Amino acid sequence: MVERFAVVIALEEYADSAIGQIKFAGNDGLGMAEALKMHGIPDGNVAVLLNARATKTSIESKIRTTCKKLSPNSELYLFYAGHGLVDQGQNFLTCYDSDPQDLLDTSIPLASLMRQVQGSSVKGVFLFLDSAHLGFPLHLDMPQTRAGMDGDELEAFSKKSPSTRIFTACKPEEHSYSSTQLQHGIWTHYLIEAIAGRGKDSLTKRNHLTTGSLQKFLASNIPLKARTLHLGRALQTPCLWEMPGEDAVLFDLSEHLAQAPYAGNSGAVVLKQAYFASTTSGSLKRLPGWKSSYSLPRDTGPSTRQFVKKVGSASVQETFDIYFAKIKTAFSFKRNDCVVQAEEDSVISCITPLFTFSVELACDASVPSNYIQTISLSEIQDESVLFTEEFARLFDNEFQDVVLEPKSVLNIEHIIDVIEDISGGDITVSYPADASKCTVRIGDGPMEIVFSAREIRFVFPQKESIQVLTQSILQSVNLLNSESDLALLT
């Protein structure tokens, strides 16, 4: 059985402020450590050195003690986010206590680190270097020194030991960029997404993350993202240094995806069609625009609808402003990223690059003296946003209904007939005499699936986390498809 070890080094700041800060390097280190732990690496085998803990002595000591634990069945993962430099073809990694006046002697030669690692009995070594950042000070008395990494030395390391694979955030002549929107370095963000099983198209058909599939995923996403976020001026091309034909398995995500089939699953693309919603209701007297001289309406005609808009407009605006501020903060959106649209004071929407959020207030059709306020999320541009920490923090326990729109009109009678023919009692269906719609329940689960001609509505008894919503929906769709010929949402 493979025993895995990891050393994660991330430097967002340095003891000497003359060495420029690296935005979000701390997030990169913590995120990388958590992603690695998802693959069963015990806490005792993961060393995390952030900022002041990442001194030259500490880094060298941690590498040395970790290498002593390695065996022929071990794999070692080394991650570094910080300033790198090259002097006469030799690569160096800076440390928290590196001295700008004495950089070479106060930084760590990558060759010395690699000698320790490659001198150990180890099955595989995977090195991830995000070390070509802007803001690195070089003095005039160092004419042969430059920021970044030298590719020839990296290539020599991989040739010397075919079990060594080295990923770098960019080509030697380029820079690595960070993103306020992602709250990470761009390269590390996608690296973490892939390792955590959230990277769309990052896996092989067997759900393996290999060096080749990872590099293909990084190369297909990072250059475009860097240009998009930095207005076309950024050129960032991720690289992989390994012997040709030596594609290696980094992680097998089969078990992980079986436990969480919504993450990294190509079937999750159906969630781009999803409309998430939740409602609150109450007496019109509770709305901020209500006045004591008003009378409660007795019908739901046009005049009542206009009246509800009048007394409820302040409530809609107040609710929208709260969520608008949270959305901008969570995803670091700028003003131009958010288009606000208002419709007659009763609906306000925020259109972002990732999704559209809306607040709507209307008269309760069954009780004219009551209002119904709905918050909703729709027009999801990339389903992977549903599985991010930012999205979960913002929208967990906010929604209890999810609607999916099929590509064509549903034949409700056929759905009823198919489900009634399924053997066993785990899937049940109920419907009115005219079969205009049907309600499906799976096992003892609390969720109901309501089919009508033009929508599939997943109804939960209470507001749930995004994980519960998405997992329940995808598992239900997969089960119905596997037990019948319905081919829902395909």
N, C-alpha and C positions, 0 to 999 in steps of 0.2 A: 504493500500500500504506500502511495506517495505521501510524504510528509512535507508540508509547505511552510516556508518562512518568508517574511516580508520586512523590509526596512523602508520606511516612508520618511523622506526629508523634504521639508517645505519652508522656504524663507520668504516671508512677505515683507519683512523689515530686517535691518542689520544694525549692529551696535553703533557703527559709524554712519551717520545720516548722509554722508557724502555718497554712499552707495544707494542708488535709487530703490525705492520700494517696488515690490511686484504685486500689483493688485490681485486680490483673491487667491494668492498662493496658499494661504492658510486654509481656505475652503477646499482648495485642490487636495491638500494633504489629508484633511479629515475625510473628505469624500472618497478618496482613493482607499484609505484604510478600511472604511466601512464596506466598500464594494468588495475588497479582497476577503474580508471576514465572512461575507455571504457564502463563500465557497468552502467553509469549514475550517479556515485557518484559525486556530485558537488564539485568544488574546495574548497568551504568553509567547506566541511565535510571531507577533506583529509589533515591531518597534516603531513608534511615531516620534520624530524629532522635529518640532516646530519652533521657528524663530530662535529665542534665547537658548533653547535646549539643543540647537543644532550647531554647537561650536565645533571647531576642528578636532579637538580632543574627543568630544562625545561621539562624533560621527565615526572617527577612526576606531574608537573603542567598540562601538556597537557593531560595526562591520566585522571586526576581528572576532568578537565573541559569538556572533551569529554564524560565521564561517566554521567555527569549531564544532558547531552542532550538526553540520551538514553530513549527509551520508549518500551513498550511491542511489538511494531512493528519494532523495530530497530535491525540491525545486525552490529556487530563491527568486523573489520578486523585489526589485530595487526601483524605487520611484524618487526622482529628484526634481523639485521645482525651485529654481533659484538662478542666480547669474552664473553663467559659464564663461570661460575665456580660453584663448588659444595662444600659446607662445612657442614659436618655432616648431609647429606641428604637434605640440603636446597639449592635450586638453586638461583643464583644471576646473574643479567645482569650488565655488566660493562657500564660505561658512559664515555663521552669524558674527564671528569675531574677526573676519578677514579685514586686513588693514589696507586701505587704498594706496598707502605709501610703500607697501611691501606685499603686494598681492600674491606673487608666486609662492613665497615662503609661508604665507598665512592661509593659503587655499590648499585643496587636496588634489594632487595629480591623479587623474582618472586611471592612469596606468598602474599606480600603486594599489588602488582599490581593486582593479581587475586582476592583478597578480594574486591577491588574497582569494578572490572568488574563484578564479579559474584554477587555482592551486588546490582547491578543495575537491573532495569526491562528491560530485553533485550530478543529478540527472539532467537538470536544465536551469539556465539562468536567464531571466527576462529583465532587461534594464529599460526603464522609461525615463527619458531625459527631456525636461522642458526648461531649457537653459540658454535661450537666445533672446533675452528680453531687452527692451530699450531701457535707457537710463543708467548704463554702466559707465563709471568714470575711468578713463585711461589717461595716463600722464604722458607728456611729450617725451620723457626719458624711457618710454616703453614702445619704441617704434615697431617692434616685431610682435607686439601683443595686440590682440583684437578680441572683441566680445563674440560669444557663440561657441561653436564646436567645429573641430576639424574632421572631415569625413574620412580621410585616409586612415587616421588612427582607429576610428570606429570600425572601418572595414577590416583592418588588421586584427582587431580583437575577435571579430566574428569568424575570420578565417582560422585563427589559432585554435579556437574551440568551437566546433560546429554546434555544440549544445548551448551556445550563447547567442541570444537574439537581442538586438538593441533597437528600440523605437525612439525616434527624436521628433520633436514637435514641428520642426521645419528643416529645410535644407540648410547647409552650412552658411550660405550667403544671405539667408533670410532672417526675419525676426518672428518671434512668437507673440501673439496678441491675446489680451484678455477682453472680457465682455461684461459690462455692467448689467446688461439684460440677463445673462446667464449666471452672473455672480461667480464665475470661474474663468480660468484660462480656457480659450476656445478648444484647444487640443485636449486638455485634460477633461473638459466637460464631456466630450464625445467618447473619450477613453473610459470614463466612469460609466457612462450610459451602456457601453458595450459589455463591460465586465459585469455590470449589474443585471444584464439580460434585457435592458430596455432599448438597445440599439436596433432600430429597424434595419433589416438586411445585414446584420453583422455576424450572423451565424451560418454555419453550413446546414445542409439538409438534415443532418443528424443532430442538430442543435448543439454543435461544438463551436466554441470560439477558438479559432486557430490563428496563428501568426499571420497567415495569408488573408483570412476573412476579416480579421481586425484591421489590417493595413488597408485593405480595399474599402472598408467602411469609413475609416478616417480620411482616406484620400478623396472619397466621393463627397464628404460633407464639409471638411474644414476650409479648403480654399474658397468655396462659395460663401460660407458663413463669414469668413474674415473679410472678404470684399464687401459683403452686404453691410456688415456692422461698421466698417471703416470707410464707407463711401467709395469703394473701388480702389483705394490707395494701398491696401494691405495685400501683400503676397506671402502666403504661408502654405507650404507644401510638406506634409508629414512624410517621414522616411522610415524605412525598416532596413536594418543591416543584419543580414543572415546569409548563410551559404545557400546558393541556388538549389531548389528542390528539397529543402530541409524544412518544409512546412510542419509546424508542431502544434499540438493541441494545448492551448492555454487553460481552458476550462470546459468541462462538459456541463451544459446547462439543462440537460434533459429533465433531471429531477426537479430542478428549480422551476422550470416552466410548467411541469406537471402540477406542482403545488400552487403556482400562480399563473394559470394559463393565459391571463390577460396581458402579462408583461412580455414584450418582445414577440408576441404571437401575431403572425400575419393576419389572423382572424380579427384582431382588434381594430382593423381598418373600418369595420362596420360602425365603430363608435364615432367616426367623423360625421355620420348621419344623425347623431343623437341630439335630442333636445332635452336638457335637464331642467326640471322645474320644481318649485314648491310654492304653496299658497298659505296666506294667513287671511283670516276674515274676522269681521266684527260689526258692531252697530255703527251706522254712519255718524252717530253722536260722538264716537271716539276720535274721529278725524279732526286734525287741527283747524280746518276751515269751517267747522260746524259752529253755528250761532244759536243761541237760545230761542231766537225768534223763528227759526226754521221748523218745519213740520216734516215728519218722516214720510217718504213716498209710499204709495200703495200699489204701484205698478212698475213695470220696467220699460216704459215707452221712451221715446227720444228725449223728452224733457227731463225724465229721471236720470238718463245717462249723462246728459249735460250737467245736471245738478251734482252728480257724483264726481265728475271731473273737477267741478268748481271747488267743492269742499275737500277733495282729496289730493289736489295738485301739490300742496306743500308736503304731504306725506310721501308722495312719489319722489319729489326732489330730495327730501331729506334722506330717504333710503338709498337713492341712487348715489348721492354724494358720499355716503359712508363707504359703499362698495367701490366707487370710483377711486377713492384715495387708497383703499387696500390693494386694488388691482395694480395701480401705478407703482406702489411700493414693492409689491411681491415680485413683479416682473421687470422692475426698473424701466418702465415705459416713459418716454419723453412726451411732450405735448403733441407733437406731430404723429406719434404712434397711436393716439386715441382720438377717434372721430365720434363726437357726441351728436346724436340725433334725437329730437323731441317731436312727438306727434300729439298735438292738441292737449298738452299738459297731462295726458293719461298714460302715455308710454314714453320712457326715456331709454335710449340704448347707447352703449359704448362699444364701438367697433374697433377691435385691436388686431394686430397681426396674427394673434393666436386663436381668438374666439370673439363672439359677440355676447355681451351681457346686457340684459334688459330688466326694467322694472315697469310693471303695468298695474293699473287700478281700474276696476270695473264694478258695476252693480251686480249683486248676487241675483241671478235670474230666478232662483227659487224663493228667495226672501228679499223683496225689494228694499227693505229698510236696512239691509246689510251691504257691506262692500266685500270684495275679494281682491287682495293684492298678490300679484305673482312676480317672483323673481325667476329669471330663466337664463340659460346658457345655451347657445346654439352656434351654428356656422363654425364648427371646430376645424381649423386649418390643418392640424397635424395631431393625430390621435395620441402620439407619444407624450404630449403635454399633460394628458390626464394622469400620467404615472409619475409626474415630477413632485418633489417635495414642496415646491412653491404652490402648485395647484392644490395639493392636499391640505396644506396649512390654510389656504384661502377658502376652500369650498367644502371641506369635510363637514358632514352633518348639516349641510345647507339644503340638500335636495332629497325628495322622496319619490318623485315620478321621473321616469325617463321614457321618451318617445323616440322610436325609430321609424323612419319612413321607408317603406319598401320601394323598389325601383318600378314596380308595376302594381296594379290593383290586385288585392288579395281575393282569392276565391274562398270565402269563409266556409261554405258547405264542404268543400274538399278538405280543408283543415280539420273540421269536425270529424269527418269520416275517417281520415287517416289516424287521428289521435284515438278515436274510439276503437280502431282496429289494432292498436298497439297492445301486445300481451302484457299482463302484469297490471298492478294497480298503482304504480308510482306516479303516473301521469294521468290526470283526470281533466275532463272538459265539461263545462256547463254553457247553456245558451238559451235564448228565447225561442219561441215557436217559429218565428220568421227567419231564424238563423242569420240575422243581420250582423251579429257579432258573436264572439265566444270568449269565455274566460278559462284559461288553462292554469292548473296548479301542478307543481312537481313535488311529490313527496309531502313532507310535513312543513316545508318551507313557508314562510309568511308571505312571500312575494306572489302576486297574481300577474298573469300575462293576459292582457285584453287585446284581442285581435278584432280590428274592424277593416273595412275595405281598403283604407288608405293609411293605416298606421298600426304599429304594434306598441302598446303602452305597457311598461313594466311598473307596477304599482306596489310600493312598499308601505307598511303600516306606519312607519315613522321615518324621520330624516336619518340618512345613513352616511357613512364615510364614502368617499369616492372609490376606495378599494372595494368595499362591499358591493356598491352599485355595479361597478364594471365587472367584477368577478361573477356576480350572480347572473348578470345579463349574458355574458359570454358562455358561461357554463350551461345555461338554459338553452341558448341557441344551439350550442354544440351537441347537447343531449338530444334535442328534438330532431336535429338534422341526422344524427347517427341512428336514431330509433325509427326513422321514417324517410320518405322521399320528398319531404317538404322543401329542402334546400332553401331555408329561410335566409334572406339578406345576402345571398351569394350571386 
